[in-house]
Amino acid sequence: MNKLLVLAGLAVGVVGLSACEVVPEHPSMLIKTEPSEAQLTFDTGFVCTSPCKVVLRTPMRVKIAKAGYKAQEKILSQTVSGEVIWVLELAAPTTNVEEESLPEL
């Protein structure tokens, strides 16, 4: 299976493509997100929750959203089929913990 890993919008690599591989007329793509269960909204009106399998008849625009993470917008092309993994970026990443927010022990 072909895999395309996308980190914060940057295509990192494609694995498993060969010169003899035939691309189907309407390739399908399994879209995963890290973390999972992000909402995918396509310009066609189709909405699903990741992981989600779609058939690409034409290039499609998709918005990826999950509470606590920055929303992303991508364009899916018919030239890539297989599996795509999008890593979502925290909206407000922090390593600080406020003392008032800790439960009393």
N, C-alpha and C positions, 0 to 999 in steps of 0.2 A: 504494500500500500504506500502511496506517495505521502510524504509528510512535509508540511511547511510550518516551521515554528516562527511565530511572530512575537517579538518582545517589545512592548511599548511602541508598536508601529513599525519596527524595523524587521525586515525579512532576514532571517538568520541562515536558513539553508533548505534545500530541497533534496530529499533522499529517494532513491529508487527509480528515477527516470532513466529510460533507455532510448537509444536512437530508433529502435523498432517499435516502440510502444504506440498503440493506436489510441487517440483521444476520442471517446465516444461523442456522438452528436450532441447529447445533453449530459455532460458529466455531473456526477453528484459529489457533494463535499460534506464531510462531517466536521462541524464547527464545535470546538471545545474552548472553554475559557478556564483560566486559573485565577481565582477560584471559580468553581462551576456554578450553575444556576443563575447566570446573568441573562437578562432579557435581550433578545435580538429582535429588532424591528426593521423590516425590509421595506424598500421604497414601493414594493408591490402591495403592501398592506399586510403581508404575512408576518406573524409574530410567533416566536417560540422561545423556549428556555434552553440554555446550553446544558449538556451537549445536544446538538440539533443537526439533522441531516437535511440538506437542501439540494434541489436539482437546478443547475444553472442553465437556463435557456438563453439568457442575455446577461451582460454585465449588470450586477445589482449593487445598489448602495445599501449598507446595513449600519444601523446604530446599535452599539453595545452598551448596556447600562446595568449597574448593580449598585445598590445602596452602599455608600461608604467608599466608592471607587469612582475615578474620573471616567466620564462617558467618552466613548470613542466612536469614530465614524470611519468605515472602510468601504472600498469598492471591490467586490468579488468579480473576478474575471473568469471566463469560460476556459481559459488556457490552463487552469490549475484544478485538478481533481484530487480526491483523496481525503486527507485530514489536515485541518488547520487548528492550531492552538494559539489563542490570544491570551497573553498575560496582562491582567488588569492592574492598573496603578492606583494605589491608595489615594484618596482625595486629600487627606491631611495626615501623612505619615508622621509618627512621632515615637520616640522612645521614652519620653518623659511621662511620669505618672504623678498626677496631682494628689497630694496626701488626703485632701478632703474627699476625693472620689473613692478611696479605699474603704471597705466595710470595717466596722469595729469588730475587734476580736474578743 
